[in-house]
């Protein structure tokens, strides 16, 4: 009886190890990657500020960070990311909010967690992100008799202050080019902020990111 149970246990373990080995062999590769690229960002001013929409202009920002792709299966992986981002938005002159042309520039740490679906070298991904804005500046340019100035933004609940935290969703697609010892990925991403970061008027982050991502470390 004991020999039979022992034999059954050994057989079960062998099957489990074989299944895990097969699962790992046919799953997406675990890999670490770095990205350094420019962003195209602006703000959506919400339904309460429709007059500002006609004056807004895109802002060219910056993103530096890293990701780790966790292979779950051949068709699916989970990708947590962490990066520094410089975002912002521009309002042209004669706008109802600042009169002068103004640029709001923000610096933040962001962390999306994406569900990624693969088909050969192509993939699509989507998931939530959270962001902590730790600094920012508003620059207003001189216009007619009004002088220009640059001021650092403050954080809190007062009318002229900003909120530290932002959250929302990102969705996009990409293609991986297989190189000799690494992978070069072309990633297109859209970010949709759901949190109002300003107390005076509505400001929701919007982002379009087209980036080249180099990944080199493969763990299986």
C-alpha positions as CSV (number, residue, x, y, z in Angstrom):
1,X,0.0,0.0,0.0
2,X,2.8,2.4,1.0
3,X,4.8,1.5,-2.1
4,X,1.8,2.1,-4.3
5,X,1.1,5.5,-2.7
6,X,4.8,6.4,-3.0
7,X,4.8,5.4,-6.7
8,X,1.6,7.5,-7.3
9,X,3.1,10.5,-5.6
10,X,6.3,10.2,-7.7
11,X,4.2,9.9,-10.8
12,X,2.1,12.9,-9.9
13,X,5.2,15.1,-9.2
14,X,6.7,14.0,-12.5
15,X,3.6,15.0,-14.4
16,X,3.4,18.3,-12.5
17,X,7.0,19.1,-13.3
18,X,6.5,18.2,-17.0
19,X,3.4,20.4,-17.2
20,X,5.2,23.3,-15.6
21,X,8.2,22.8,-17.9
22,X,5.9,22.8,-20.9
23,X,4.0,25.9,-19.6
24,X,7.3,27.8,-19.2
25,X,8.6,26.7,-22.6
26,X,5.5,28.0,-24.4
27,X,4.9,31.2,-22.4
28,X,6.1,34.6,-23.3
29,X,9.6,35.4,-22.3
30,X,10.2,37.2,-19.0
31,X,12.2,40.3,-19.8
32,X,13.4,43.7,-18.5
33,X,13.4,46.7,-20.7
34,X,14.2,50.4,-20.7
35,X,12.5,53.3,-22.5
36,X,13.5,56.9,-23.2
37,X,11.1,58.9,-25.4
38,X,9.1,62.0,-25.9
39,X,5.4,62.4,-25.1
40,X,2.7,64.4,-26.7
41,X,0.4,65.6,-23.9
42,X,-2.4,68.1,-23.2
43,X,-5.3,68.6,-20.8
44,X,-9.0,68.0,-21.2
45,X,-10.8,70.9,-19.4
46,X,-14.0,69.1,-18.7
47,X,-17.6,70.0,-19.4
48,X,-17.5,73.0,-17.0
49,X,-14.8,74.8,-19.1
50,X,-15.8,74.4,-22.8
51,X,-14.5,77.8,-23.7
52,X,-10.9,76.7,-23.0
53,X,-11.0,73.8,-25.5
54,X,-10.5,76.1,-28.5
55,X,-7.3,77.6,-26.9
56,X,-5.5,74.4,-25.9
57,X,-2.3,73.2,-27.6
58,X,-0.2,70.1,-27.3
59,X,2.9,70.0,-25.0
60,X,6.0,67.9,-25.9
61,X,7.0,66.1,-22.8
62,X,9.5,63.4,-21.8
63,X,9.4,59.8,-20.3
64,X,12.2,57.8,-18.8
65,X,11.6,54.4,-17.2
66,X,11.6,50.7,-17.2
67,X,9.3,47.7,-17.5
68,X,9.2,44.0,-16.6
69,X,7.3,41.6,-18.8
70,X,6.0,38.6,-16.8
71,X,5.2,35.8,-19.3
72,X,2.0,33.9,-18.3
73,X,1.3,32.0,-21.5
74,X,2.2,32.1,-25.2
75,X,-0.6,34.7,-25.8
76,X,-0.6,36.6,-22.5
77,X,1.7,38.5,-20.2
78,X,1.5,41.1,-17.3
79,X,3.7,44.2,-17.7
80,X,4.2,46.5,-14.7
81,X,6.1,49.7,-15.5
82,X,7.6,52.6,-13.5
83,X,8.8,55.8,-15.1
84,X,9.5,59.5,-14.6
85,X,7.2,61.7,-16.8
86,X,7.2,65.3,-17.7
87,X,3.7,66.3,-18.9
88,X,1.8,69.4,-19.5
89,X,-0.5,71.5,-21.6
90,X,-0.5,74.9,-23.3
91,X,-3.2,77.6,-23.6
92,X,-2.8,80.1,-26.3
93,X,-3.1,83.9,-25.7
94,X,-6.5,85.5,-25.1
95,X,-7.8,82.4,-23.3
96,X,-10.4,83.0,-20.6
97,X,-8.2,81.5,-17.8
98,X,-4.8,83.2,-18.0
99,X,-5.2,85.8,-20.9
100,X,-1.5,85.4,-21.7
101,X,-0.2,82.3,-23.4
102,X,0.5,79.9,-20.6
103,X,2.3,76.5,-20.3
104,X,1.7,74.2,-17.3
105,X,4.6,71.7,-16.9
106,X,4.4,68.9,-14.4
107,X,6.9,66.3,-13.1
108,X,5.6,62.9,-11.8
109,X,6.3,59.3,-11.1
110,X,3.9,57.0,-12.9
111,X,3.2,53.2,-12.7
112,X,0.9,51.5,-15.2
113,X,0.2,47.7,-14.9
114,X,-0.8,46.4,-18.3
115,X,-2.4,43.2,-19.5
116,X,-0.7,42.3,-22.8
117,X,-2.1,40.0,-25.4
118,X,0.4,38.6,-28.0
119,X,0.0,37.4,-31.6
120,X,3.4,36.4,-33.0
121,X,5.5,39.7,-32.8
122,X,2.4,41.9,-32.4
123,X,0.7,42.8,-29.2
124,X,-2.1,44.9,-27.7
125,X,-2.2,46.0,-24.1
126,X,-4.4,47.9,-21.6
127,X,-4.5,48.6,-17.9
128,X,-4.8,51.1,-15.1
129,X,-2.1,53.6,-14.0
130,X,-1.4,55.6,-10.9
131,X,0.7,58.8,-10.8
132,X,2.2,61.0,-8.1
133,X,2.9,64.6,-9.2
134,X,5.7,66.0,-7.1
135,X,6.4,69.3,-8.8
136,X,5.3,71.7,-11.5
137,X,5.5,75.2,-13.0
138,X,3.2,77.6,-14.8
139,X,4.8,79.9,-17.3
140,X,2.9,82.8,-18.6
141,X,4.3,84.8,-21.5
142,X,4.1,88.6,-21.9
143,X,1.1,89.8,-23.9
144,X,0.2,93.4,-24.7
145,X,0.6,95.3,-21.4
146,X,0.7,92.1,-19.2
147,X,4.2,90.9,-18.2
148,X,5.2,87.3,-18.3
149,X,6.2,85.2,-15.2
150,X,7.0,81.7,-14.1
151,X,5.7,80.3,-10.8
152,X,6.0,76.9,-9.1
153,X,2.7,75.2,-8.4
154,X,1.6,74.4,-4.9
155,X,-0.2,71.3,-3.7
156,X,-3.2,71.2,-1.4
157,X,-6.9,71.9,-1.3
158,X,-6.9,75.6,-1.7
159,X,-8.5,77.1,-4.8
160,X,-5.2,77.9,-6.6
161,X,-3.4,74.6,-5.6
162,X,-3.1,71.2,-7.3
163,X,-3.5,67.6,-6.3
164,X,-0.5,65.2,-6.1
165,X,-2.3,62.1,-7.3
166,X,-3.6,61.2,-10.7
167,X,-5.0,57.9,-12.0
168,X,-6.5,56.6,-15.2
169,X,-6.1,54.0,-18.0
170,X,-3.7,53.3,-20.8
171,X,-4.4,51.4,-24.0
172,X,-2.2,50.7,-27.0
173,X,-0.4,48.3,-29.3
174,X,3.1,47.4,-30.4
175,X,5.4,45.3,-32.5
176,X,8.6,43.5,-31.4
177,X,11.5,43.4,-33.9
178,X,13.8,40.4,-33.0
179,X,17.4,41.4,-33.1
180,X,20.4,39.1,-32.7
181,X,20.8,39.5,-28.9
182,X,17.9,41.8,-28.0
183,X,14.4,43.0,-28.9
184,X,13.5,46.4,-30.2
185,X,9.8,47.3,-29.6
186,X,7.7,49.9,-31.2
187,X,5.0,50.9,-28.8
188,X,2.0,53.2,-29.3
189,X,0.1,54.2,-26.2
190,X,-2.8,56.5,-25.3
191,X,-3.3,57.6,-21.7
192,X,-6.7,58.8,-20.3
193,X,-6.6,60.5,-17.0
194,X,-9.7,60.2,-14.7
195,X,-8.6,62.5,-11.8
196,X,-8.9,66.3,-11.8
197,X,-5.4,67.5,-10.9
198,X,-6.5,71.2,-10.4
199,X,-8.7,72.8,-7.9
200,X,-9.6,76.0,-9.8
201,X,-10.7,74.5,-13.1
202,X,-11.0,70.9,-14.4
203,X,-7.8,69.5,-15.8
204,X,-7.5,65.8,-16.9
205,X,-4.3,64.4,-18.3
206,X,-4.3,63.1,-21.9
207,X,-1.2,61.5,-23.4
208,X,-0.1,60.0,-26.7
209,X,3.1,58.1,-26.5
210,X,5.0,56.6,-29.5
211,X,8.2,55.0,-28.2
212,X,11.1,52.6,-29.1
213,X,11.7,50.2,-26.2
214,X,14.9,48.1,-25.9
215,X,14.7,44.9,-24.0
216,X,17.7,42.6,-23.5
217,X,17.5,40.5,-20.4
218,X,15.7,37.2,-21.0
219,X,15.0,34.9,-18.1
220,X,13.7,31.8,-20.0
